[in-house]
Amino acid sequence: MTTHQKTVNAWCMYDWANSAFATTIIAALLPIFFRRVSTALLPPDQHHIATSIWGYISALSMLLVAFLALILGPVADYGSAKKRFLAVFAGIGVLFTSLLALTGVGDWLWTAAFFILAEIGFAVGEVFYDAMLPAIAGPDEIDAVSARGYALGYLGGGILLGLNIVMIWFLPKTLIHPGAEPVPLLGMQLSFLSVGVWWGAFSVPIFRRVPETGGENRRLLGENFTAIAFRRLRVTFSQIRRHRQLFLFILAFWFYNDGIGTIIKMAAAYGDEIGIGVMDLIGALMLTQIVGIPFSIGFGKLAGRIGAKRCILIGIGAYVLISIGGFFMVRAVHFWILAGMVGLVQGGTQALSRSLFGAMVPRSKSAEFFGFYNISGKFAGILGPAVFGLVGQLGKTSRLGILSLVIFFVVGGILLYRVDVEEGKAQSLN
């Protein structure tokens, strides 16, 4: 195996590592834990808004993530510090994910605080992780490498979720409310701890084998981070004005990725709200992981034939159908079907979005431009969960919340259709 292949594999392994957080914490267990355990002591007349509260917490976490990414993306490129910053935020994520294991019945404020800090570690770290991609993968392999990372993420996240399901199935259940379904409290708490251990252990290869990339190789000691960030951002905005197709893609991504992120964060809470059992919810989300592994790779190969843009448009169309189907969902089998549909397109759509953007980015400005790309997604990630929560709170049901996501996918798809990818790639050379 060549040094280049080892570097690419080590980079992809971080997807394996941190996707356990996205799978077990964000998508599968914590939304259910929050509704059934953390908010269990809310007055009966307020318990119906637990899903909305989860939406607001998700929106707040993304607001903080967006602010930090805004400041630190340009700084990383300035100081050749992408790997160092990734190490800091991965450490934050591992620590506060593990601390979620200490929360219990009624601890919704502690659960929210630990989740927000863990989410900051996860999402801000991805800014620096994504920014490494153009430097380790050439133009001809960037789609395949990005897709491989997502596929490994599905595999790693799926394996750990499978182990967590075994713990939840066999460990004793806790009866929180008389007459209600017993909750696998201990199994969930141990699952949260397992994510922290998994994330930390499998992050080692990227720090050992992937060299620091790009940047101006300046020292950061004694520098004013905020001053650096806004000085560099002014330059970034002037650069982006010269890359019109790249900017149009960012606008498209802003909309459709918000819809995708909202479905990831709110699906389990929504399913729990309408009465779907815990094991059906977790099992269906496990199906998403299993289906996502081959289809993430398949999307990468399909992009080589029809182009990444067309593949992403296919994924967006599928999400429109998923959102409409979610509105009419009433039984567990419906949730399983929709979870399978998400697995068909989720990883491929996100992976190709990352690689398509990377193909239009000047390599010398990768952290700044990827910082702007991620910031766009993070700021957009504020709106989706907040709208979902508000619509659910006002309507006393989240059905209209899931349906409202259609507009995010339709607008994003229209904007993406207008992007001229070849022109964008040509502009990246100027």
C-alpha positions as a printed Julia matrix, in Angstrom:
430×3 Matrix{Float64}:
   0.0    0.0     0.0
   1.41   3.38   -1.01
   1.84   6.33    1.35
  -0.95   8.14   -0.49
  -3.36   5.24    0.0
  -2.51   5.08    3.72
  -3.18   8.82    4.01
  -6.54   8.53    2.25
  -7.54   5.54    4.38
  -6.58   7.34    7.58
  -8.63  10.37    6.53
 -11.64   8.18    5.74
 -11.35   6.45    9.13
 -12.35   9.67   10.87
 -15.76   9.29    9.21
 -15.87   5.8    10.78
 -14.97   7.35   14.15
 -17.27  10.36   14.44
 -20.23   8.89   12.56
 -21.01   6.94   15.73
 -22.07  10.28   17.2
 -24.25  11.12   14.2
 -25.86   7.67   14.27
 -26.32   6.75   17.93
 -26.54  10.21   19.5
 -28.12  12.53   16.94
 -30.28  10.16   14.92
 -31.19   7.13   17.0
 -31.02   7.29   20.79
 -30.73  10.78   22.22
 -33.97  12.17   20.7
 -35.88   9.21   22.22
 -33.94   9.49   25.5
 -34.72  13.21   25.64
 -38.47  12.7    25.1
 -38.88   9.67   27.38
 -36.27  10.26   30.09
 -34.9   13.8    30.18
 -38.33  15.49   29.99
 -40.2   12.8    31.93
 -40.86  15.15   34.88
 -42.42  17.92   32.8
 -46.05  18.66   33.78
 -48.48  16.45   31.8
 -49.89  19.46   29.96
 -46.39  20.34   28.67
 -45.06  16.91   27.75
 -46.4   17.15   24.2
 -43.89  19.92   23.46
 -40.84  17.71   24.18
 -40.27  17.25   20.44
 -40.4   21.01   19.94
 -37.91  21.57   22.78
 -35.57  19.08   21.11
 -35.91  21.07   17.88
 -35.04  24.31   19.65
 -32.02  22.71   21.34
 -30.8   21.44   17.97
 -31.21  24.92   16.49
 -29.28  26.53   19.37
 -26.42  24.06   19.04
 -26.12  24.85   15.34
 -26.13  28.59   16.05
 -23.11  28.15   18.33
 -21.45  25.82   15.81
 -21.94  28.34   13.01
 -20.39  31.15   15.06
 -17.32  29.07   15.96
 -16.9   27.82   12.4
 -17.14  31.42   11.19
 -14.22  32.39   13.41
 -12.03  29.3    13.25
 -12.27  28.22    9.6
 -10.12  31.08    8.31
  -7.78  30.82   11.31
  -7.0   27.18   10.53
  -5.94  27.97    6.99
  -3.96  30.99    8.18
  -1.88  28.94   10.6
  -1.77  25.54    8.88
  -3.72  24.32   11.88
  -6.55  22.22   10.46
  -5.36  19.04   12.15
  -4.67  20.77   15.46
  -8.12  22.32   15.57
  -9.69  19.0    14.61
  -7.91  17.4    17.57
  -9.25  20.04   19.98
 -12.85  19.77   18.85
 -12.81  15.98   18.55
 -11.62  15.94   22.17
 -14.5   18.21   23.22
 -16.95  15.97   21.39
 -15.59  12.78   22.96
 -15.67  14.25   26.48
 -19.21  15.62   26.48
 -20.64  12.67   24.58
 -19.3   10.43   27.33
 -20.79  12.71   30.02
 -24.27  12.14   28.55
 -24.08   8.73   30.25
 -24.39  10.5    33.61
 -27.78  12.11   32.84
 -31.07  10.55   33.91
 -34.76  11.12   34.58
 -35.68  14.8    34.54
 -32.16  16.0    33.69
 -33.22  17.73   30.5
 -31.09  20.84   31.11
 -27.93  18.78   31.7
 -28.76  16.58   28.72
 -29.22  19.67   26.57
 -25.96  21.26   27.78
 -23.84  18.14   27.23
 -25.42  17.54   23.82
 -24.8   21.11   22.68
 -21.13  20.92   23.67
 -20.74  17.48   22.07
 -22.42  18.76   18.9
 -19.97  21.67   18.82
 -17.09  19.21   18.96
 -18.62  17.08   16.23
 -19.76  19.77   13.78
 -16.95  22.31   14.16
 -14.43  19.49   13.87
 -15.97  18.57   10.53
 -15.02  22.0     9.15
 -11.34  21.1     9.49
 -11.86  17.48    8.47
 -13.64  18.43    5.25
 -11.0   21.06    4.5
  -8.34  18.33    4.28
 -10.13  16.56    1.41
  -8.91  18.6    -1.6
  -5.3   18.27   -0.41
  -5.3   14.48   -0.01
  -7.44  13.55   -3.05
  -6.77  14.54   -6.65
  -9.51  15.89   -8.95
 -10.1   12.47  -10.52
 -10.61  10.69   -7.18
 -12.25  13.29   -4.97
 -15.81  11.98   -5.54
 -14.78   8.4    -4.79
 -12.74   9.32   -1.69
 -15.54  11.47   -0.27
 -18.07   8.69   -0.91
 -15.72   6.12    0.66
 -15.53   8.25    3.78
 -19.31   8.38    4.05
 -19.57   4.64    3.41
 -17.08   3.93    6.2
 -19.07   6.29    8.4
 -22.23   4.3     7.74
 -20.39   1.05    8.42
 -18.73   2.21   11.63
 -21.81   3.98   12.92
 -23.94   0.99   12.0
 -21.67  -1.52   13.75
 -21.67   0.45   16.99
 -25.42   1.06   16.78
 -25.86  -2.7    16.35
 -23.85  -3.32   19.51
 -25.89  -0.67   21.29
 -29.13  -2.34   20.2
 -27.9   -5.6    21.77
 -27.23  -3.79   25.06
 -30.6   -2.07   24.99
 -32.36  -5.37   24.23
 -30.78  -7.44   26.99
 -30.18  -4.96   29.82
 -32.97  -4.29   32.35
 -35.65  -1.73   31.49
 -36.84   1.09   33.75
 -40.51   1.94   34.25
 -40.74   5.72   34.41
 -44.5    6.23   34.11
 -47.09   3.64   35.21
 -48.76   2.11   32.18
 -46.11   3.41   29.78
 -43.56   1.34   27.84
 -40.48   0.62   30.03
 -37.41   2.57   28.93
 -33.98   0.94   28.37
 -32.34   3.58   30.55
 -29.12   1.73   31.44
 -28.66   0.49   27.88
 -28.98   4.03   26.52
 -26.55   5.47   29.06
 -23.93   2.81   28.29
 -24.51   3.45   24.58
 -23.67   7.14   25.04
 -20.42   6.16   26.78
 -19.58   3.69   24.02
 -19.84   6.45   21.41
 -17.27   8.56   23.26
 -14.84   5.63   23.52
 -15.36   4.62   19.85
 -14.94   8.18   18.57
 -11.74   8.73   20.53
 -10.13   5.39   19.69
 -10.74   5.48   15.94
  -9.66   9.11   15.59
  -6.04   8.11   16.17
  -5.18   7.25   12.5
  -5.99  10.7    11.11
  -3.66  12.37   13.62
  -0.86   9.85   13.08
  -0.91   9.48    9.3
  -2.46  12.56    7.68
  -0.05  15.5     7.4
  -1.09  19.07    8.02
  -2.23  20.51    4.69
  -2.3   23.91    3.03
  -2.28  27.24    4.75
   0.38  29.85    5.19
   2.29  28.02    7.94
   2.25  30.96   10.32
   2.35  30.71   14.08
  -0.91  31.42   15.91
   0.54  32.18   19.35
  -0.23  35.73   20.41
  -2.57  36.33   17.48
  -6.07  37.74   17.85
  -8.29  34.96   16.48
 -11.24  37.24   15.84
  -9.12  39.79   14.0
  -7.54  37.06   11.89
 -10.93  35.54   11.11
 -12.67  38.69    9.96
  -9.65  39.89    8.04
  -9.5   36.59    6.22
 -13.27  36.44    5.75
 -13.23  39.79    3.97
 -10.75  38.27    1.53
 -12.87  35.11    1.27
 -16.01  37.05    0.38
 -14.12  38.95   -2.3
 -12.89  35.62   -3.66
 -16.36  34.09   -3.61
 -17.75  37.02   -5.61
 -15.35  35.9    -8.34
 -16.66  32.29   -8.14
 -20.31  32.73   -9.02
 -21.12  29.07   -9.6
 -19.54  28.11   -6.29
 -21.64  30.71   -4.49
 -24.82  29.51   -6.23
 -24.02  25.96   -5.13
 -23.62  27.17   -1.53
 -27.09  28.73   -1.67
 -28.54  25.47   -2.96
 -26.72  23.49   -0.3
 -27.99  25.94    2.35
 -31.56  24.86    1.61
 -31.47  21.15    0.82
 -28.89  20.28    3.48
 -31.06  22.0     6.08
 -33.87  19.62    5.16
 -31.57  16.6     5.36
 -30.14  17.64    8.72
 -33.59  18.27   10.17
 -34.8   14.81    9.17
 -31.7   13.25   10.76
 -32.22  15.08   14.05
 -36.0   15.01   14.29
 -37.07  11.67   12.78
 -36.72   9.56   15.94
 -38.37  12.2    18.13
 -41.22  12.52   15.64
 -41.65   8.75   15.43
 -41.7    8.51   19.22
 -44.3   11.28   19.39
 -46.73   9.43   17.13
 -46.4    6.22   19.16
 -43.81   4.06   17.38
 -41.96   1.76   19.81
 -38.33   2.23   20.83
 -37.01  -0.94   19.18
 -38.83  -0.18   15.92
 -37.33   3.32   15.9
 -33.8    2.12   16.59
 -34.09  -0.89   14.29
 -35.33   1.22   11.38
 -32.46   3.67   11.84
 -30.1    0.68   11.83
 -31.63  -0.21    8.46
 -30.7    3.28    7.25
 -27.07   2.53    8.11
 -27.07  -0.88    6.42
 -28.66   0.41    3.23
 -26.45   3.49    3.27
 -23.16   1.59    3.06
 -23.46   0.22   -0.5
 -25.5    3.12   -1.78
 -22.96   5.74   -0.61
 -20.34   3.91   -2.69
 -22.84   3.39   -5.5
 -23.59   7.11   -5.65
 -19.86   7.79   -5.98
 -19.64   5.4    -8.95
 -22.83   6.76  -10.51
 -21.4   10.27  -10.25
 -18.54   9.12  -12.47
 -21.11   8.36  -15.18
 -23.76  11.06  -14.92
 -22.04  13.67  -12.74
 -22.29  14.56   -9.06
 -24.86  17.29   -9.67
 -27.4   14.93  -11.25
 -26.91  12.39   -8.47
 -27.57  15.05   -5.83
 -30.74  16.1    -7.66
 -31.93  12.49   -7.55
 -31.32  12.47   -3.81
 -33.22  15.72   -3.32
 -36.19  14.33   -5.23
 -36.22  11.29   -2.97
 -36.25  13.54    0.1
 -39.33  15.35   -1.19
 -41.12  11.99   -1.3
 -39.8   11.07    2.15
 -41.11  14.31    3.68
 -44.55  13.83    2.15
 -44.58  10.18    3.26
 -43.65  11.25    6.8
 -46.75  13.42    6.99
 -48.99  10.39    6.35
 -47.01   7.95    8.52
 -49.11   6.17   11.18
 -47.55   2.72   11.74
 -44.12   1.3    12.48
 -43.87  -0.3     9.04
 -44.18   3.16    7.48
 -41.21   4.36    9.54
 -39.18   1.34    8.39
 -39.97   2.07    4.73
 -39.03   5.73    5.02
 -35.85   4.87    6.93
 -34.85   2.55    4.09
 -35.5    5.3     1.55
 -33.3    7.68    3.54
 -30.52   5.08    3.48
 -30.7    4.97   -0.32
 -29.83   8.64   -0.75
 -28.53  10.24    2.45
 -24.86   9.28    2.39
 -24.48   9.68   -1.36
 -26.16  13.08   -1.42
 -24.01  14.45    1.4
 -20.78  12.88    0.15
 -21.22  14.19   -3.38
 -22.15  17.62   -2.07
 -18.83  17.7    -0.24
 -16.85  16.48   -3.25
 -18.68  18.7    -5.77
 -17.9   21.73   -3.66
 -14.29  20.57   -3.25
 -13.95  20.27   -7.04
 -14.82  23.97   -7.41
 -12.63  25.25   -4.54
  -9.15  26.77   -4.99
  -6.86  24.41   -3.07
  -4.84  27.18   -1.44
  -8.03  28.48    0.2
  -9.54  25.13    1.16
 -10.13  25.8     4.87
 -11.6   29.25    4.24
 -13.91  28.06    1.46
 -14.85  24.85    3.26
 -15.37  26.97    6.35
 -17.83  29.1     4.41
 -19.45  25.94    3.0
 -19.84  24.46    6.45
 -20.95  27.76    7.95
 -23.68  27.94    5.3
 -24.84  24.47    6.3
 -24.61  25.26    9.99
 -26.57  28.51    9.77
 -29.13  26.71    7.65
 -29.2   23.98   10.28
 -30.62  26.55   12.68
 -33.72  27.21   10.62
 -34.93  23.66    9.89
 -35.18  22.3    13.44
 -36.53  25.65   14.68
 -39.28  25.66   12.03
 -40.04  22.0    12.74
 -40.31  22.71   16.46
 -42.37  25.87   16.08
 -44.83  24.31   13.65
 -45.18  21.3    15.95
 -45.72  23.49   19.01
 -48.32  25.7    17.35
 -50.15  22.79   15.74
 -49.72  20.46   18.78
 -48.37  17.82   16.37
 -45.18  17.51   14.33
 -46.92  16.23   11.18
 -46.98  19.68    9.64
 -43.37  20.13   10.73
 -42.2   17.2     8.62
 -44.27  18.4     5.68
 -42.79  21.91    5.9
 -39.39  20.47    4.94
 -40.56  20.0     1.35
 -39.95  23.69    0.66
 -36.27  23.34    1.68
 -35.75  20.52   -0.82
 -37.66  22.18   -3.66
 -35.83  25.51   -3.37
 -32.46  23.76   -2.96
 -33.1   21.58   -6.01
 -34.05  24.54   -8.2
 -30.9   26.44   -7.22
 -28.67  23.4    -7.74
 -30.17  22.81  -11.2
 -28.89  26.26  -12.19
 -25.28  25.58  -11.14
 -22.85  25.25  -14.07
 -20.31  22.81  -12.63
 -17.78  23.03  -15.47
 -17.73  26.8   -15.24
 -17.26  26.5   -11.49
 -14.26  24.2   -11.92
 -12.73  26.58  -14.43
 -13.24  29.52  -12.08
 -11.38  27.66   -9.3
  -8.19  27.88  -11.37
  -8.33  31.67  -11.59
